[in-house]
Amino acid sequence: QVQLVESGGGLVQAGGSLRVSCVASGIFASMVDMGWYRQAPGKQRELVAVWPSGSSTNYADSVKGRFTISRDVAKNTVYLQMNSLKPEDTAVYYCNAQPRKGAGYWGQGTQVTVSS
């Protein structure tokens, strides 16, 4: 059974930093496409950053230069380091694991709130 468990969200002032983590079980994070998405109230879920298996990372234009996706293979964990946070980054952040075939998997989400 695949599980993705996010943690590390919280409240931070604008300009601050947070790192959210996603621990994967039942799946090898290094062998699937791993990504971070976010959903703000009243808005659709959007891609923030993705690290395709065997390929390079991609970021949404709104976070380029501020956010960094990384992974620790030994811990089967994916991180999203968020710097220079803005109020518009406020959202629930979700971890996603997408195998080459079949449906993807989602975590339960972690709330990130950036105050102005």
Secondary structure by P-SEA (a helix, b strand, c coil): cbbbbbcbbbbbcccbbbbbbbbbccccccccccbbbbbcccccccccccccccbbbbbcccccccbbbbbcccccbbbbbbcccccccccbbbbbbbccccccccccbbbbbbcc
